[in-house]
Amino acid sequence: MIITKELFKEKINDILIVQFSATWCGPCKSLSKTIEAINADLANPIYKMDIDDHQELASTLNIRSVPALIRFENGNEVNRIIGNRSADVLKKFAS
């Protein structure tokens, strides 16, 4: 599920998990496929944001490599993982 900057601002005060990626990134494509396969079963869905389309936000959040998954709770970053991960790791991250 793609997230826009506006929806990001709206959901940031809840539990929000975002995969920051880029269209040119091979590991991002693989991670996206894994997320698509499990997203319906997650307690908190994982949204996707392209860093090339949202450079200012990516810079503000100090995204230095992709894929990067960040979990926000009540407007604050509480966890971050970098790189392609298994479905089991993603399920734990989203719970």
N, C-alpha and C positions, 0 to 999 in steps of 0.2 A: 504494500500500500504506500503510495507516494504521499509525502507530507509537504505542504506548502509552508512558507514562512508564517503566514497568517494562522494556519492551523497549529503550527508549532507554538506560537505565542499563546494560543487559546488553551492548549493541552499541557503546557509546561508546568502548571501548578498542580497537576494530578501525577499519576505515574505515567511516564512517557519513555519509550525506548525507540531510539532512532539509529538506523544503519546509515552512516555517512559513506557514500561510495562515489564512483565515477564511471562513466560509460566505457572508458578506455582501460579499466582495471579488470584483469582476468580473475583474480581471487574474489573481487566484488560480485562478478557474475555468478560464480559458483556458490557463494554465500547467499545471494539473492534466491537462487533455486532452492536451497535448503530452507530458507525462511518461508518461501511461498508454499512449500510442502507441509510445513508444520504450523503456520501462522493461525489457522482456524482453531487449532487446539490449545493455543497459549492463553494463559490468564490475562496477559497484557500483550496486545499485538505489537509487532515490530514494524515501525514505519521506515520508509526509505527517503533519503534526501541526497541529491546530487550536489557535490561540493563545487562543481563548475557552475552550476546555476545559482548557488547560494554562497559565493565566495566570502562575503562579509561575515556571515554567521559562522562559517567554517573557520575563519580566522579568529573570530571572537572566542570560539570554543577550543582553539588551539589544536585543530585537526591537522596533524602532520603526515599521517599515512592512512591509507584506506585499504581494505574496509576497516572502519572503526564503529563500534557499537557503544552508545552511551545510554545509560539509564538515568533518568531524572525523576526525582520525587520532590514534590512541593517546591518546584522551581530550582532545585539544586542538583548538580551532578553527584550521583552516589556511587557509580561504578562505570568502568570503561574497559573494553577489551578491544584488542587490535588483531586483525588478521581473520582468515577463514576459520570457522569453528564447526564442530559437529552439531547435529540436531540435539543431542543430549545436553551439551554445554549451553546451547541457545535456550532450551527449555528451562534450565536452572536459572539462567540469567534473567529470563522473563517472568519467573514466578515470584 
